[in-house]
């Protein structure tokens, strides 16, 4: 039964592994253009394993940002994983904490979606390991392959590929903005704040991104919290009248 659950998890995670193929390949290629060695790029995928954060890190590394700021930015970008794993824990079978910690490391937006949408009341640990393992291996292996491809590209093409990093950010952002006014406002406010810091040179690149991200998130949440309170107040007034 245990082996069967693991195999089922591998099958369920295959779609994630296929989806990671072009993104991880591109990351490996861009890591090469940013000056990272194949060991450094692969190690980042092994130990960080966070797509958006790794892409942001490439930008910060290429600009010579302090490593501590890179770590802080990565933490802020990935803070949602605390919420995802906490929510998923309610759906998982009881097991040893170290086992839960191992597959929790492999939880990404995609693996969370696969596990959270399972119909069974409790998800077995081997199934979770199957899902996260095949996705994790795909990300790491294709990062290395992408770097090898980048190492064999002509120098002028490598230089041109640096623009692909910004295209990738746009590609990640635009789909989430469609039909979601909150995300649009968040992106615009963060861009404005970061732009102000950039042109006035009040903060370095790393601190600018970090402060802009936190400030825009807090500002948007305050606005939406106030709107929610106003809505509840109006509903209460209607019910009393």
RAVENSUL-V566534 format. One record per backbone hydrogen bond with DSSP energy under -0.5 kcal/mol. CO is the residue of the C=O (numbers start at 1). NH is the residue of the N-H. E is the energy in kcal/mol with one decimal. If there is no record, write none. Layout:
<<CO	NH	E> <CO	NH	E>>
This chain:
<<1	5	-2.1> <2	6	-2.0> <3	7	-2.4> <4	8	-2.3> <5	9	-2.0> <6	10	-2.2> <7	11	-2.3> <8	12	-2.4> <9	13	-1.9> <10	14	-0.6> <11	14	-0.9> <13	17	-2.1> <14	18	-2.3> <15	19	-2.0> <16	20	-2.1> <17	21	-0.9> <18	21	-0.6> <18	22	-0.5> <19	23	-0.6> <20	24	-3.3> <21	25	-1.9> <22	26	-2.1> <23	27	-2.2> <24	28	-2.5> <25	29	-2.0> <26	30	-2.9> <27	31	-2.6> <28	32	-1.4> <29	33	-1.7> <30	34	-1.6> <31	36	-2.4> <32	35	-1.3> <37	41	-2.7> <38	42	-2.2> <39	43	-2.4> <40	44	-1.9> <41	45	-1.7> <42	46	-2.1> <43	47	-2.8> <44	48	-2.4> <44	49	-1.3> <50	54	-2.6> <51	55	-2.1> <52	56	-2.3> <53	57	-2.3> <54	58	-1.7> <55	59	-1.4> <56	60	-2.2> <57	61	-3.0> <58	62	-2.4> <59	63	-1.1> <60	65	-2.6> <61	64	-1.6> <66	69	-0.8> <66	70	-1.6> <67	71	-2.3> <68	72	-2.2> <69	73	-2.5> <70	74	-2.2> <71	75	-2.2> <72	76	-2.2> <73	77	-2.5> <74	78	-1.9> <76	79	-1.0> <78	81	-2.0> <79	82	-1.4> <79	83	-0.6> <80	84	-2.2> <81	85	-2.5> <82	86	-1.7> <83	87	-2.3> <84	88	-2.4> <85	89	-1.8> <86	90	-0.7> <87	90	-0.7> <88	91	-1.4> <88	92	-0.9> <91	123	-2.5> <96	100	-2.1> <97	101	-2.5> <98	102	-1.4> <99	103	-1.9> <100	104	-2.0> <101	105	-1.2> <102	106	-0.6> <104	107	-1.5> <106	108	-0.6> <108	112	-2.5> <109	113	-1.7> <110	114	-2.0> <111	115	-2.4> <112	116	-3.1> <113	117	-1.3> <115	118	-1.4> <123	93	-2.3> <124	128	-1.8> <125	129	-2.4> <126	130	-2.1> <127	131	-2.1> <128	132	-2.4> <129	133	-2.4> <130	134	-1.6> <131	135	-1.3> <132	136	-2.4> <133	137	-2.7> <134	138	-1.7> <135	139	-2.1> <136	140	-2.3> <137	141	-2.8> <138	142	-2.2> <139	143	-1.2> <140	144	-1.8> <141	145	-2.1> <142	146	-2.2> <143	147	-1.9> <144	148	-2.0> <145	149	-2.4> <146	150	-2.4> <147	151	-2.1> <148	152	-0.8> <149	152	-1.0> <150	153	-1.2> <154	158	-2.0> <155	159	-2.1> <156	160	-1.7> <157	161	-1.7> <158	162	-0.5> <159	162	-1.0> <160	163	-1.4> <161	164	-1.3> <161	165	-0.5> <162	165	-0.9> <163	166	-0.6> <163	167	-1.6> <164	168	-2.2> <165	169	-1.5> <166	170	-2.0> <167	171	-2.3> <168	172	-1.9> <169	173	-2.0> <170	174	-2.7> <171	175	-0.7> <172	176	-0.5> <173	177	-1.1> <174	177	-0.9> <174	178	-1.1> <177	180	-1.9> <179	181	-0.5> <180	184	-1.8> <181	185	-2.6> <182	186	-2.3> <183	187	-2.6> <184	188	-2.4> <185	189	-2.6> <186	190	-2.2> <187	191	-2.2> <188	192	-2.4> <189	193	-2.7> <190	194	-2.6> <191	195	-2.4> <192	196	-2.4> <193	197	-2.2> <194	198	-2.2> <195	199	-2.7> <196	200	-2.2> <197	201	-1.1> <197	202	-0.8> <197	203	-0.7> <204	208	-2.7> <205	209	-2.2> <206	210	-2.1> <207	211	-2.9> <208	212	-2.4> <209	213	-2.2> <210	214	-2.3> <211	215	-3.0> <212	216	-2.1> <213	217	-1.9> <214	218	-2.6> <215	219	-2.5> <216	220	-2.4> <217	221	-2.1> <218	222	-2.2> <219	223	-2.1> <220	224	-2.5> <221	225	-2.3> <222	226	-2.2> <223	227	-2.1> <224	228	-2.1> <225	229	-2.1> <226	230	-2.4> <227	231	-2.3> <228	232	-2.2> <229	233	-2.3> <230	234	-2.2> <231	235	-2.0> <232	236	-2.3> <233	237	-2.2> <234	238	-2.0> <235	239	-2.2> <236	240	-2.0> <237	241	-1.9>>
